[in-house]
Amino acid sequence: MSDVLVQAVEPDEYAGRLRRVQSSMADRGLGALVVTDPANLFYLTGYDAWSFYMPQCLVVPADGEPQFFARAMDAAGAQFTSNLPAEQIHGYPEDLVHRPDAHPFDWIAAQARPLIPSDADVGFEGDSHFFSARSYLALAAGLPTNRLVNAELVNWVRLVKSPYELGQLRIAGRIAEQTMRTALDQLCPGRRQCDVVAEILAAQAIGTPEHGGTYPAVVPMLPSGDAAGTPHLTWSDRPFQSGEATTIELAGVFGRYHAPLARTVMLGEPPRRLAETAKIVAEGMQATLAAIRPGVSGHAVHAAFNAVITAYGLTKESRIGYSIGIGYPPDWGERTVSLRPGEQTELAAGMAFHVILGMWMDGWGYELSESVVVTPTGAERLTGLPQELTIRR
């Protein structure tokens, strides 16, 4: 792992991000872009609040300064967490909240109309988790002379990280490693799942002595026993049992930058199939990391892993990785490049990926993952934990 350098966000950092987004808009012929993904709002302005459950957006014109629109009580918070001056922050009236006969995007569209040429195409983030069907309909009705087109372009601008962003990810990696060590130490027979998760959540917030952490986009996931063959399960108050394996997936978070990490714990002597799979997956991880370098496609990286496991008679249908960076609930992925068959996007220095090698079988499973940064010469791991099955006898 490289040395962590803490840097402040400089105005030039935000200016460069906006410039690249507006350049991409020009390539698409867009007169404006309506940004609703909270990760993209943060990327462009630094705005950070738990307000994304309400309609809010940044309207980025083809030329000129972006304008932020949110619920009035949340717009006030933008003056504390964003880089925007007060005149670029606008709050819609409280009486528009949760009404069947009106919608905040009615008001937002009316306010944004002077910023947008009447005949211009307007991009919107159609895959944004917090841009509802009602939001789209209200925006379309409020911009009747414009054509709305799907434009997930900010996610792709975010793909290659700046030196500042790489520094944030390295800090997140250190928090992830510390948090996973806590999880591995605390998981033992007879202890309730919820009690271990409480330790994990505390560790995520405490971070390291140098850098405090913050909440993750995804809560800790730790399916146990027969459920370990199924990903994305959370926890209950069921005690951990001897003779069962548990897969743990969590993330370290710093400044909204996420470094996910997964490991597997066996309480007691591991079954032969689990022990053998762990060794095969570790070999596959080494092959995968060795394949990651600039100019290589996501398809080629997947092929390196697949060549290892097929030699042992194993198969994996799901992708083995995806781009990461800024994250807000419910997802820490960037929804751009995947490491999978057919992915022809070439990797470049500055990209970051969660390499997740989950083998989910019938009634049992194994997970091993790493967060990595693509460097000019290969892959840099953001954590330093052993890549092996943890056995607690």
Sequence and secondary structure as in RCSB ss.txt:
>XXXX:A:sequence
MSDVLVQAVEPDEYAGRLRRVQSSMADRGLGALVVTDPANLFYLTGYDAWSFYMPQCLVVPADGEPQFFARAMDA
AGAQFTSNLPAEQIHGYPEDLVHRPDAHPFDWIAAQARPLIPSDADVGFEGDSHFFSARSYLALAAGLPTNRLVN
AELVNWVRLVKSPYELGQLRIAGRIAEQTMRTALDQLCPGRRQCDVVAEILAAQAIGTPEHGGTYPAVVPMLPSG
DAAGTPHLTWSDRPFQSGEATTIELAGVFGRYHAPLARTVMLGEPPRRLAETAKIVAEGMQATLAAIRPGVSGHA
VHAAFNAVITAYGLTKESRIGYSIGIGYPPDWGERTVSLRPGEQTELAAGMAFHVILGMWMDGWGYELSESVVVT
PTGAERLTGLPQELTIRR
>XXXX:A:secstr
          HHHHHHHHHHHHHHHHHHTEEEEEE  HHHHHHHH    S TTS  EEEEESSS  EEEEEHHHH
HHHHHHSS  GGGEEEE GGGTT SS  HHHHHHHHHGGGS TT EEEE TT TT  HHHHHHHHHHSTTSEEEE
  HHHHHTTS  HHHHHHHHHHHHHHHHHHHHHHHH  TT BHHHHHHHHHHHHHH  SS      SS  B  BG
GGGGSSS    S B  TT EEEEEEEEEETTEEEEEEEEEEESS  HHHHHHHHHHHHHHHHHHHH  TT BHHH
HHHHHHHHHHHTT    S SEEEEEEEETTEEEEEEEE STT   B  TT EEEEEEEEE SS EEEEEEEEEE 
SSSEEES    SS EEE 
